[in-house]
Amino acid sequence: MSGEESRRHTRKRLEARVWIGGEEQDGTFYLGMRNLSLGGMYLESEFLFEPGEIITIAFDINDGLPPIHLTASVIWASTGKEDPEHRSDLPGMGLEFMSITASDQDRIRVVIGG
């Protein structure tokens, strides 16, 4: 089953800056979001967390409201073309949202058109 077939939620290409803080990290940093769904997002980055790591994220979906804050699990991480699973030509990570409010889901639903 391909990645497209196994996805539970519609994704929308959306570029935004995402604040990241991991449980084991000192400080915080920003990565680039490349797509968003009700269940998660894809972050393009050469810095990769390990699959299974839980991270705290915040991101602005440009809807005039404050940024969305939640926790997410790293589902997969890819170094790019040399990765045998070749999920993307660019390095990055797939995140699954673990704690998201109904109101934040509604905000995302409006932005992605779902």
N, C-alpha and C positions, 0 to 999 in steps of 0.2 A: 504494500500500500504506500503510495507516495505521500509526501508531506501535505500536498494540497488536498488529497482525499481524506487524510486523517484529521484535518482541522475541524474543530467544533464550532468555530466562530468566524464570521466574515472579517477579513482584514482590509484596512484602508491605508494606503500610503500616506504617511503623515510625518513630516520632518519637524522635530522639536528637540529641545535640550532637556535632558533628564538628569536630575540630581540623584546621586547614588551614595548610599552608605551601607557598608557590610558589617556584620557582627564582629568580624575580625579586623576591620579596617580602622586605621587612625586617620581621622579627617574625612572629608567628602570630596567628590569630584563630579564632573559632568560628562555625559556621553550623549551621542546622537541617536534619537529614536528614528527608525525608518518606516515602521508600520505599527498599527494599533488595532486591537480587537477588543471585544468585551472581556475576553479571558486572559489577554496578555499583550506582549509587544516584542518587537525585534529591535535590538540595539546594535548598532554598528560600532565596533571598537576593537583595537588591537589588545587592549587590556581585557582579559577574560576572567570571570569568576568561574569556579568549578561547578559542574552540574550538581544539583542538590543543595547548593548554598542558598541561604535565605538572606535577602537584602531589603533594605528600606529604600523606597524611591519616591520622588515627587516630580510631577510634570505638569506643564501648562498646555491645555488644548485650545487656547485662544478663543474661549467662549465668553470672556469678560468676567469670569468667576475666578476665585483663588485656585492655585495649583492643587491637583489631586495628590494626596499622600497615601501610600499603602505599602504593604510588604509583598514581596514576590519571591518565587522560587526560580532559580536558574534551571531550566529544563535541558538545554543543550548549549554547547559552546563550540564554535568552529573557527579554526585558524585561516580559513579561506580555501583556495584551490588545492593546497596540499592535503586538505582534510579528506579522508576516504569517503565520508558521507556527503561531501561537497554540497552542503545546504546553501551556500552562498559563495560567490567569487571573492567576497570581502569578509574579513574576520568580524565576528559578532556573536551575540547570544540571544537565545529565545527565552523569554520570561513568562511565567504563568502567575497571574495575580492570586494572592492567597487571602487577602482581606480587603474587600472593596465594598463600600456602602451602596445601597440601592440608588441613592441620589447620584453618586459618581458613575454608576453603571448607566443611568439615564443620560447623563451628560455625554458619556462616550458614545452611547447609542445614537444620539443626535448628530454628533460629529462624523461618525462613520456611515451614517445613513441606514442603520439597521433597525 
